[in-house]
Amino acid sequence: MMQAMITTVAGLIIGIPAYVGYNLLVARVTKVVQKMESRSIEFMDLLDSPAK
């Protein structure tokens, strides 16, 4: 019984920070993708505009 509790606690100690880290990385990647999409739209608008 005690070994199961120790294993569960160890799993939570490892799992919770890993989950938080994963969510932080996903948020950063999402931010980068949104910037890339925005800049590519700006670039496409520039290509689409008539020459002056």
N, C-alpha and C positions, 0 to 999 in steps of 0.2 A: 504494500500500500504506500509506504513512504517513498519507494523508488518511483512510483507513478507520479506522485506529487512533485518530486524533484524534476523529473523529466518534463512535466507540464509547465512548471515555472521556467525552466531553461528554454523551452520552446517559445514561451511568451516573451521572455527577455530578448530572444533573437528575432522573433516574428514581428513584434510591434515596431521596433526601429526600422526593420527592413520594409515594412508596409508604408511607414511614413516616408522613408527615403524613396521608395518607388513612386509614391504620389508626387513628391517634389520633382523628381525627374520627369514624370509625365507632364506636369505643369510647365516645366521649362521647355520641353520639346514642343508642346502646344503653342507656347508663346513664340518660339522661333518659327514654327510653321505659319502662324498668323502673320508675322512680319514678312516672311517670304512671299506669302500670297498677296499681301498688300503692295509690296514693292513690284511684284510681277504684274499686278493690275495697273499700277502707275506706269510701268514700262510699256505695257500693251497700249495704254491710252496715248502715250507719247508716240508710239509707232503709228497709231491710228489717226492722230491729228494731222491736218494738212500742213504742208511745208510753208514756211513763211519767207 
